[in-house]
Amino acid sequence: MNLSVIIPVQNEEATLAPILEELQQLKPFEIIVVVNGSTDGSKNIAEKYGCHIVYFKDPLGIDIGRAIGAKEARGDILLFVDGDIVISHEKLMPLIDSIGQGYDIALNDLSWTMHRKTRPHPTALAKFDLNHILGHGDFSVGSLVAIPHVIKKTAIEKIGWRNLACPPLAYTIAVLNELKICAPVSIDVIGTNKIRPCHQGKMEGSPFSSTTSLILGDHLQAVSHVIEERGIRGGLTDGERDRSFLHNYPKPEKPAENQAKFSAVLPVGKEPDTITGVIEEVRKAGVDEIIVVLNGSDEGTKRKAVEAGALILEFNDPLGHNIPRAIGAMHSTGEICLFVDSDFIVKAEDLLPFLKATEAGVDVALNDLECLLDKHHPLHAVSAAKYFLNMALKRVDLTINSLTAVPHAIRREVIEKIGFEYLMSPPLFQAKSIMEGFNVKPVHYVDVVKPNRIRKEHRRIEGRVASTDRILGDHVEALAHLFNTINNRCGFTAGNRKWEMLEKLQKENSLVSERKKVVVIGLGYVGLPLALHIANENYEVVGIDKDPRKIEALQNGKSYIPDVSDSSVTELKNGLFEAKLPENGIESLMQASYIIVTVPTPITKNDEPDLGALYSATHFIEQHLQNGQTLIYESSTYPGTMEEVVLPILSKKGLKVGHDFFLCYSPERIDPANKSFTLKSIPKIVSGQTDKCLEMIKSFYGTIFNELVPVSSPKIAELGKIFENTQRLVNISLVNEMDTLCRELDIDFYESLQAASTKPFGFTPYWPGPGIGGHCIPVDPLYLQWKLQQHGLMSELVQAASDINQHMPKKVIERVKKAMNKDERNILVIGLTYKKDVNDVRESPALMIFKNLLDEEYDVTYHDPYIPSIEIGNKIHHSIHLTETNIKEFDLVLILTDHSVIDYELITKAPNIIDTRRVLKKNNYNI
């Protein structure tokens, strides 16, 4: 697979050369350097190394260059690196090799950064949290933010090249599309990263530097996309939380008197061992109203709670996480509400700081768990979620502190302002509190990790921990509120990114994509007229041929085929048609929606198929085949060629026909020099290797041909073409044989044939001549015969017809000998092409007749306005100009091709004429 390397560059002359040295060791198909805003020699260095340069005078902003580079890339694999970090090519190879192993994306493994005995960087936390939200916690901080990384071209088509300007969003789309991702190698790009001004200081309106602010905003935008695709909780579980119960729960009326100062809410399940102690410590802390919300509890727990003097709210079934908190708060009367759990005991001295803080003016007093950042490496997913939400709220001072952890205390005015029902989602309540401007503050550390009882939902089942997913979902729900209230980046900067440049390129790309690109391989008698016809139908066409003479002629606006005028080439060559040699047409081939193969398929000296050109074209396509391309073969060939020869070559890389690419067969039906039928008007047989392939060719060819004739398979189409020409061989051979026989009977067969052709039904006239030539009729039946022989079969009729045709030149020689005296040796041959008004001498019987006459030691000259010179018998012969004088100098004039432009009246001046085409009789010349 071809490798494209993308490097965004802005003033990197100090490092760019060694980077390119390493990259060239990978032997990439191309290195794309997106130079933007550079004032140093970066562009000159890239030019020196032969890079494909995409230049912008002004800076594009972070990651815009990556996206543009990906748009420009033509390789199967895209490697992304930066212009300021030198990485050895040996370290890059595992990333590239991963694509060959079936992966779509290969990341740099930076998970080690989360195991260091230090607090993680905010951007690392954002990556870590996004992976857990996506259900890929095993990737740790794996991300497209970090270079180097490799992406398969087909994966970028699913992600969208524009989305690469926001790497976390691109990564998220990749995960949601279930692309295969790995992280095969760890390359340190942190210690080697160049420190720039954007990495330092704080930007206005953010507690972070501009770069960190941008990356955090990117991750928030990615989470916003997850919500759009998976719902408000990002597809994460809500546990057994009964939200409808809470929404329908009647709000109790508060007593006018006997209201408490401090209320405590205890959600209680089956906690007989701890409930008494919890209530006692809460009471010691000075709480004068203790509300126990029993839900799905047992009698023992209930009895002990009653005995401890708590106010009991009882519900037979479990209400789900945090629903009891909200219900308990509704029933509370205190100015301050303390929330504790009932499965472990917190001493009164550890509860008092929360009550005192709220008395002193703190609106929401949190358990200060910041010390866990220095104890646990890597951080727990829940802690990362808390930290990420606080960063989104621009309250980085809160770190991992959250209402998710007990104990905590909240003033009543806050609860009434935010809403009791929001207490069922603590992160959402906290987010709304901060956004309302309430004083949210961590006040005291209480260890809730060690005493927390391990429940079923805390256990890992099939790689997932239900409690973790539920809490992550709560935090995603809180972020969703921020997105709705602020924007999908929570107000974080998008930097100085030139998004408008991407939009401009997208519009340009859309305009170009409206005009589909077509490549035609083989610019002969079939390919060139077809290519020009398609271009005239408003497609962008590139013709590819290995003959430099043809390419030069076309590039100069000259045609080498009589049916194609110079003007038709000139009109298109600077617009919708371009001719290239294969080595110069690779990029066009990779960009094409449709690739049409019209290469010659002759026969060998042993009358066997010569598929050399078809093999060559197919291997050329296979090397550069892109996902979604439609391949159409038009070359005449034996039935089974597409399935047995072409398909195995195209499938070598594991691409699946009908899914990754589309293989079709539509035999050419061009008839050179025929003015009655145009390419567009001739009915076109179309076939596909699968139903989808057939759909693809129908959708394309339906726009350029008047009538399509769909058939069930390429084999049917291949045989259809072969049989068309086999039928013509049999019938022409028949009339040639009859013409020879009738001459012996002294009967003018031509006149008899003219008479027979007046029958208006059941008869099609074929006209005798010196033999059959061209690229179809003498060749295609031999392809059929060869295929039959592979199965131990043969057609006796086809063989007989072929034998008659092959003997026709010999019979013409016999006529010449009979018509001339022994001392007459001077012969003028009129026409060398296989049919009139073309310059095609393939399989022309005139060439064999010419050579045989030379072998018989005749002095042979020729006149053919379409063939100025030709090599026959190891000698170059030139067409002579006919005059009334020189025509009389020849002992015999032998008419082998009846070109329309020949002066036949002049030829009648010759003393002896053999007219194998009956052209003189047709023109009423009596000879």
N, C-alpha and C positions, 0 to 999 in steps of 0.2 A: 504494500500500500504506500502511496505517495505521502510524504511528510511536508506540511507547511509549518513554518515557524513564524510566530507573530511577536514583534517587539515594539511596544510603544516607547518612543524616545524623546526626551526633552533635555538638552544639554548634557549628554552622556559621553563626550569625547574621551574622557579619561578611562572609561571601562568598555566602550562599545567594541573596539577592535579585538581585545582578548575574548569577549563574549562570542563574537562572530567566528573567531578561530576555532573555538570549541564546537560551535554549532555546525560548522562545515564538516567536522569529523562525522557527523550523523548522516552526511550525504542527502540533505533534504531536497525535495522537489523545488522548494522556493523558500526564501527568507523574506518576510514582509516587514519592513521597518516603517512604522507610522511616526514620521518626524513631525512634531508639533510644538510651536513656540520656541524652537531652538535658535540660539544666537551664537553657538559655537560651531565646531567643525563636524558635528555628528552626521549631517547629511552627506558630506564628502566622504567620510569613512564608510558609510553604508554603500555609496556608489562604488567605491574602490573594491568592495567585496562582492559586487555584482548583485546586490539585494534589489528586490522589488520595492521601490520607495513610494509611499503615499505621503505627500507633503502638505502641511498646513502651516501657514505663516504664524498664526496665533495658537496659544495653548488650547487644547481641547478639553482639559479637565480630566480627573482621574477616571480611568477605565473606558473612556470614550474611544481611545485609540485601540484598545483590545477589540471592541465591538466592530470597529471599521476594518481592522485587520482580518477578523473572522469573515466579514462580508467579502473581502477581496480574495480570501484563500481559495485555492483550487485543489488542495490535497485531500486525501482520504482521512488523514490524521492531522490535528492542529495542536501544536505545542506552543504554550504561552509562557514567555519569560519576560523579565524586566531588563531594562537597559543599564542598570546600575549594579547588578550582582553577577559576578562571573561564576558559572557552575560548570564543572567538568562534564564532558559528554558521557563519560562512564556512569555518572550519577543519574543522568537523564534517561539512559536506555531502559531501566525497569518501567518507567512511566510509558514509554512508547511500546515496549513489548506487551504490556498489559492489554492494549487494544487488540493486538493479534491473538490474545488469549480469550477474547470474547467480551471484554469490558467496553463500556461506552465512555467512561470517564475515569481517569487515573489522577488521584490527588497526592499532594505532598503530605506525608504523615507527620503532623506536628503535635500529636497527642502527648508527647513527652513534656510539652510546656505546662500541661495541667498537673504533672507529677512533681514539679519543682517545689521546694519548700519556701514558697513565696506566694503572695496573693496574685491571682490571675489578672491579666490586663483586661480592661473593660471589653475590648474587641474580642478577646478570646472567650470571655463569658458569653458574649452575644452569639458567637459561633456554636459554643457548647450548648446553649439553651435552644437555639434553632434546631440543632440535630436531635435533641430530645423531643421537641415538639413534633418533629417530622417522624419520630419513631426510629431514628437512627443514632441513638446514643452511643452505639459502638464505634461511630466515627469520631467521637469526642469533639475536637475542634476542626475536623476536616471541613474544608471549604474551598470554593473557587476564588475566595479573596486572596489566598496565599498562592504565590508562584513557587516553583513551576507546576504546571498541570497540563494534562493532555485531554483533548476531547475529540471524539470521533465526529467526522463531518455530518454523518446522519443524525447524531445526537444534537448537533447545533441546529439542524433543520427542525427538530422537535422543540428545542428550547427557544429558538428565535434569536438571530444574531444581535438584534438591538438590545435584548435583555442582558447580554453579557456586559453592558455598561453598568449594570447593578449586579455584581457577582453573587450575592446571597439570593437574590431573586432568581437568577439563572440556575443556581444550585437547587433551589426549592422546586422549580419547574421540572428539573431533571428527576428529582426524587418522586414527585407526584406522577411523573410519566413512567415510573418504575424502570428507569435506565439503570444499567449495571455499573456500580461505582466501586472502586477499590482505592487503597492507599498503599502502594507497594514499596515505597521508599521514603526515608526521612532525610530531608536536606535542610540544613540550618540556614534560613534566610532572615533570621531575626537579628543575630549578632552582626551579620554582614550588610544589613539594610542601611542605606545612607540616610542620615538624619537631616531632614529638611525643615525649614521654618514652619511648614504646616503641621509638623509633628509636635511642636512645642507651644507652650502657653495655652491660654484659654480663649476661645472665640466668644464674641458677644452673644449673650442669651443662652450659653451652654457652659456646663462645668468642665467641659473637655476641650482638647485642641480641635482645630478644624478637621484634621484627618480622622480622629477618633469619632467626632460628631457625625461625619459623613458615613463612616462605616456602621455606626450604631443605627443611623437613619436607614441605611440599606437593609439591615437585618430586620428592622421594624417593617419596612416595606415588604420584605419577604414574608413575615408573619401575617401581614395584612392579606397577602395573596393566598396563604394557607386558609385563612378564614373565608375568603371568597370561594375557595374550592371545596372546603370541608365543613364549613359552618362556623358559628360563633365561638365554639370551643376548639376549633381546629381538628375536629374529629376525635377528640379525646373523651374518655368516659366521664360521665357525671356521677358515677357510682350508683348507689341506690337512693339517691336524694329525691324526695317526693316534692317537687316544686309546686305541683298543682295543689297539694294539701296546704302549703303555706299561703299561696295566692288566695285560696278560698277560706282561709282561717279568719274568723271574725275578730276584729280588734277589740280587746276588752276595754271597758270603761274604767278610768282611774278614779279611785276614791278621793274625795275632796279633802279628807283628813287622814291622819296617820300615815303620811308618806315618809318613806325611808330616806336617809342620807346616802347610805351606800347599799347598793343591791349587788348580789352575786348570782350568776347564772351557771348552773352545773348540768350539762347534758349527761344523762346516765343511762347506761344499758344494764348489763349484768356485772355489777361491781360490788359484790357483798364484802370483799376483803378490804376495800379502801374507802368506801363511801362515808363511814363514820368519821375516820381520820380527816378526810378532806373537809367535811363540814365543820369539824372542831377547829381546824386551823383557820378557816375562813372567818369563823366567829371570833377567834382570838384577834384577828386583824382589825376588828371593829366593825365588821359588816353587820348591819342590823336587819337585812332582808335577804334570806337565802332561798333561792328558787331552784328546786330540783325538777328537771324535766325528764320523767321516766318515759322511755320509749323502747318497747321490746324488752323490758326488764324482767326480773324474776321477783318472787315474793320475798326472798331474803333481803335483797337490796332495798326493796320498797319498805319493808318493816324497819330496817336500820335507819333509813332516811327519815321516816316518820318519828322514830324514837329520838333522833338527833334534833328534832324541832324545826325541820325545813318545811317550806311551803311546797306542796307536791302538785305537779301537773302530770297527769298520767295518760299515756297513749299505749294501747296494746301492742301495736306494731312498730318496728324501727322506722324512724322518719328519714333516715339518711343523714349524711354528714352536714353539720352546721344548721340544719333546720331547727333542732331544739334550741340552739342559741338565739335564733331570731324570735321564736315563740316565747322563750323565757324573758327576753328583753321587752317584748310587748306587755307582759304581765308585771314587769318590775315598776317600782315607784321611785327609786332612788335618783338623786342628782347625778350620781356616778354609778356606772355599771361595771362590775368586775367579772371577767370571764375566766373560768378555770375548768380543767378537765377532772373527771372523777376516777380515773384509773391509776393515778399516782398522787401522792400527797406533797403539797408545797407548804413549807413552814410559813407561819404567820409573818415572821420577820422578812421573808422574801415577797410577801404580798403587800405589805405596808407601803413600800416605795411607789407602787403603782397608784395607790389611793392618794398618797401625799402629793404626788406629781400632778394628778388631775385636780386636786384641791388648789394647787399653786398656780394653775393656769394652763397646764398641758391639756389639750383636747383629746388626744389619743396617745396613751402611754403604752409603749411596746416593750416586749422582752428583748433585751439587748444581747443578741447572739453574735455580734460581730467577731468575737474571739474565735468562732468556729472557722473563720477564714484562715486563721493561722494554725489550725489543728488538723484539718482534713485536706488531703491532697491525693487525688483530685477532689474538687468540691462535689457535693451531692447535687443531683439534678434539681431538686426542690430549692436548694439554696441559690443555685444559678438562676432559676426562674424568678425568685424574689429580687435578686440583685438586678436582673435585667429590667423588671418592671419599675424598680426605683430609679434606674438610669433613664428609662423612658419618661418618667415623671420629673426628671432633672433633680432628683433628690438622692444624689450619689452618696450623701452623708448617711443615709439610712442603710446603706450596703445591703445586707441580707435580712434586715429586720422587717417584720411583717405581722399583720393580724392573723396570719395563718398559725403562728405559734402562740400558745398560752404560757403564762398568764398575760393578760393585757386589760387595760381599763379605758372606758370611753365615757365622756360626759354625755348626759342625756340630750342636750341641745344638738349635739352632733348627730346622734342616732335619729332624732326627730327630723333633722334637716335632710339627712341622706336617705332615710327610710329604713324601717325595721327589716323589711324583706331582703335588703342587700346584705344583711349580716350572714346570710346563708352562703355568700361567696366573699370570704374575708379580703382577698386581694382587690376585688371590685370595690368593696366598701372603703378600703384604704385609699385606692386611687381617687374615688369621688371625694373623699375627705380632703386630700391634698389639693385637688383641683378647686375645691370650695374655699381654700385658704385656711383651713383649720391647722392648729399646731400639732403636728404629729412628730413624736420624739421617742427614741429608746431611752428608758430610764433605769433599768436594772437587769442584771443577768441572772436568769434562773435556768439551771440545767434541765432541759426537758428531753434530752437525747437518751441518756442512760436509763432513766426510770420509765420511759415510754414503753408500754406493753406491746409486744409483737403480736399483731393480729393477722388473720388470714389475708386481708387485703394488702399487707405489707410484704407478703411472700412473692417471689418471682415465679410466675407461671407462664410457660411458653415465651420466655424472654421479656415479659412485661410485668410491672408491679402496679397493681390497680390503684393503690393509694397515691403513688407518684403520678400516674397518668391523670388522676382526678385533680390533684393539686396543680399540675401543669395546665390542665384545662381551665381551672379557675383563673390562673394568671393570663392565659390567652383571652379569656372572657373580659378580663380587666383591660387588656390591651385593645380589644375590640371597642370598648367604650372610649378609649383615648383616640382611636382612629376616627370614630364617629364625631367626636367633639373637636378634635384638632385637625389632623390629616393623617394619611397613611404612613407618615414619617414622624409623627408626634412632634412636629415643629423642628426636627433636626434638619440641618442644611443638606442640600444635595450638592454642595460645593460649587465650583465654577464650571461644572460640566456643561458642555455645549450640546444640550439635548436637541437644539434646533438643527444641528448638523446631521444628527441621526434621522430626524424627520425629513430633512431635505434629501438625504441619500435614499430613504425609504420611498419617498415619492418618485424619485428618479428610477429606483429599482422597480416600482410598480408600473411606471410607464413602459420601461423596457420589458418587464415580464408580460405585459399585455401583448407584446409582439414576440411570439415564441421563437426560439432559436432552433435552427435545423442544420445538421451537418450531412452532406452527401459525400460518400467515399467512392471515388471512381468517377472521373469526369470524361467519359467516352461518349459514344453515340446515345447511350441511355441516360447516363448521369448528368451530363451538362444540360440537355434540354429540360430534364426533370428539375434540376436545381434552379434554373432560371424561371421555370413555370411556377415553382413554389414561391420564389422571391416576388414574382409578379402578383401573388396572392397575399402579399403584405407580411410574409414571414422573413425573418433575418436568417440568411442562408450563407454558410461557409462550405465551399467545395474543396475537397482534399484529394490530391492525386500525387503519386510519386514521380510523375514525369515532369521535370523542370521546364521542358519546352512548352507544355500545355499551360503551366502556371504562369510563365512569363508572358505568353500570348494573351491570356485572359487578363492579367494585370495591366497589360497595355491596351486593353479593349479590343482585342482581336479574337475572332472565332476560327476554329480549325475544323468545323463541321458545317457542311453545306446548309443543313436545316436551320442553323443558328446564325443570324446575321451579326456583323460587328456592332451594329447600332444597338442590338438587344443586350449585348454584353456591356457596352459603354454606358447605356442608360442605367444599369444596375450596379456597376462595379464600385461606384463611390457611395452607394446607398445601402441596398438590401442584399447585395451579393459580393462575396469576396472569395478569392481562390488562394489556397495555401498548400505548401508541401506538408507532409505528415508531421515532421519535427516542429513545424511552426503552427500546427493546428491543434496541438494538445489542449490548450486552454479553451479553445472554441468547442472541442469535442466534449470537454467536461462540463461546459455550460449548456450544452444542447439539451433540449427537451426530446428531440427526435433525431435519430441517427439512421440514415438510409444507406444501404450497401448496394452499389451497382457496379461491381467489379466483373471483369471478364471471366468466364468459366469455359475455356476451350477443351479440346481433347488432346491426348498425347499421340505420339507416333503409333502407339499400339491401340489407338481408338478407345482409350480409357479416360475417365474424367480427370481433368487437371484442375484441382481446386486450390492450387497454390495461392492465387490472389485472394480467394475467399478465406483461406486459413490465415493469411497475413493480415487482412483487414479485421478479422475476428479477434486475433491476438492483440492487435493494436487497440481495439475497443476494450477488451477485457482488462488491459493494464490501467485504463483510465475510467472504467465504468463507474457511474454515479447512481446513487439510489434514485429510483423513480424514472429513469430514462426509458424511452421506448425505442427499440431497435427494429428496423424494417429491412428485410432482405428482398431484393428484386432480381438478383442474378438468377438466370435459368439453371436448374440443377435437378438431380434425380430425386424421386420421392424418398423422404427420410433424412435428408441432409440437415434440416433444422434440428431435428430431434437427436440424430446420431453423431453429428459433427459439431454444429454450432453451439448447441445448448451445453454440452459437457465443458467446452472451453470457457464459456461465460459464467459457468457455475463453480469454477475452480476455487474461488474465494469463499464459497459457502453462501453466496447470494441466491435467493430463491426466485425463480421465474414466476411471474404473476403477482409477486409481492414487492421484491426489491427492484426488479427490472421487468420489462415487458418485451417478449420476443414475438415478432410477427413476420409473415411472409406474404408478399404481394407481387406476383411475377410481372415483369415489365411486358408491355404490349406495344412498344414503340415501333412504328413502321417508317423508317427514314424515307424522306422524299414524298411521302404520301400527303397530298394537300387536302384530301377529302376528310381526314380524321385528325383532330388535334389531340394532344395529350389529355386535355380536360374532357373531351367528348367520348373517348374510348372507355367502355365499361371496365371497371377495375376489380379484379378478384382480390379479396382480402381474407386473411386468416390469422389466427393467433394461437400460441401454444397453450393458453388457458382462456377461459371466458373473459377474464379481465383484460388479457392481452388483445383479444378481439375488440373489446370495447375501446381500448386506447387507439388502435389503428383506425377504427371507424370514426371516432371523434375527430381525428386529424385529417385523414384522407377525405372525409365527408365534406371538408371545407375547400378542397382543391380539385376534386373530380365530380363530374355530374352524376355518375351512377356507380354505386358500389355493389359488388356481388359477394356477399359473405359466404364462406364455406366453413365446414366444421373443424378443419384442422389444416396445418401446413402441408401435410402429406397430400391431401386432396388438392390443394392449390398447386403444389409442385408437379403432381401428375397432370393436372389440368393444362399447365403450360407445356409440359413435355408432349402431351397428346395433341395439342393444337398444331405443333410443328411436325409431329410424326404423321398426322393426317395429310399435311401438305407435302411431306416427302413422298408418301405413298402415291398420291395423286399426280404430282409433278413427274415422278419417276415413270408412272404409267403413260403419261402423254409423251414423254421423251422416248420411251420404248416404242409406242405406237407411231411416232413420227419417223423413227428409224425404219421400222417395218414397212410403213406405207411408202417410203421412198423406194424400197425394193419392189413394191407393187406398182410403182409409178402412179401413186395416188397422192394428191395434195392434201395431206392431213390437216394442214392449217385451215384450209377452206372448209373441210368437213367439220372441224371443231367450231368454226364460226357458225356454221349452220346448226349444230347441236346446241350451241349456247343460246339460241333463240327460245328454247323451251323455258316457259316462265316459272316452272316449279320442278323441284327434285333434281336439279342439275346445276353444278357450279363449275364454270370453265377454269381450267389451268392451262397455261401456254407453254409449249416446248421451248427449249433453249440448249445451250452448250453444257448444261449441268447446273447443279444447285450449289449456291455459296452463301456466304454470310455467317453471322454469329449464332443462328438459331437452327434453321432447317436441316443442314447437314450434320449438326452437332447433337441437338437434343435427342433425337431418336437413338443415338449411340449411348447416351446417358441412360436411357430407358433399357436398352438391350444389356448394358453392363449390370444394371441393378437386377434384371431378371436372371442373369447368369450367376449372380451371387446366391441365388436360390435354386440353381439347377434348372432354370427355365430359359426359353428364348422365344422370340416372335419370328416365325419363318417369313411372314409377309414383310416385316420391317427389314429383315436381313436381305431379302430379295430386292426391296426398293433401294436399300443402301448400296447393294452391289451394282444395280443399274446406274445409279447416280455416279458412282466411282468410275464406271467404265465410259461415261459420256465423253470426257476429254479425248480418250483413245478413239472413239468413233468419229469425233470431229477431225482428228488427225487423218483418219482413213479417208474422210471426204476431201480433205485438202490434197492428199496424194492423188486421188482420182481426178481431181479438177486441174492438176498441173502436169505439164510435160516434165520429163526427167531433167531437162536442162534449165527449167524455170525454178529459181531458188529464192526469189525476192518477194517477201510477204509483208504486207502492212496489216497490223492488228488494230481494229477500232474498239477501244474500251477494255479496261482491265478490272474494273470494279465488279463486285458480284451482282449488282443491280444498277439500274440507271439512276443518274442524278445524285449519286453519293460518292464519297471518296474512301470508301471502305473496301479493302481487298481481302478481308478475312475469308478464308476457305473459298476464294473465288476460283471457279474452274478456268478462268482466262489465264491465271498464272501458270497452272499446270500445262495448259495447251501451249502457252508461250515457251515454257521450258522444254517441253517435248519437241517442239519444232526446232529449237536450238540444238537439242540432242540429235535430231535428224539432219543437222547441218544445213538448215535453211537460214537464210539471212533475214532476220526478223526485226522490224521496226514497229513502233506503236504510236498511236495518237489517242490521248485521253485527257481532256481538259481538267479533270479532277486529280490526276496523278502526274505531276510535272516530271518526276523521276522515280525510278524504282530499281532495286537490285534483284536480278534474276540470273541464275547460273553464274554466280560469282562476278558479275559485271553490272555496272551502273548503266541503265538505259534511260534515255530522255525522250519525252513526248515531242513529236515533231509538229510543226505548223503545216496544215494542209493547204495546198494550192492546186490550181487546175493543171499545172505543169508536173508537180511531183507525184500527184495521184496516178498519173498515167505511166510513171516509171516502175510501178510495182507490178509484178506478175499476177499477184492475187491480193485482193482486199478481203480480210476475214473479220466480219462484224460479230463481236462477242458480247458487247454491251451497248444498248441502244439509248445513249444519253440524248436528252431532248435538245441540247444546245449544238449538236453536231450538224454540219451542213450536208445533208444526205443527197441533195441534188448534185453537189460537187463530187460525192463518192460515186455516183452513177457514171461518172466519166472514166472510171477505172475499167480496164479491159476484162477483168475477171473478178467476180464477187461471190463470196459465200456468206449468206445472211442467216446466221443461226437464230436471230431474234425475230425474223420476218418484219423488221422495221420498214424496209423499203416497200413491201407489199401493203403494209398498213398505211403508208403515205402515198400509195397509188403510183409508185415508180415501177415501170415495166422493165425488167432486166432478164 
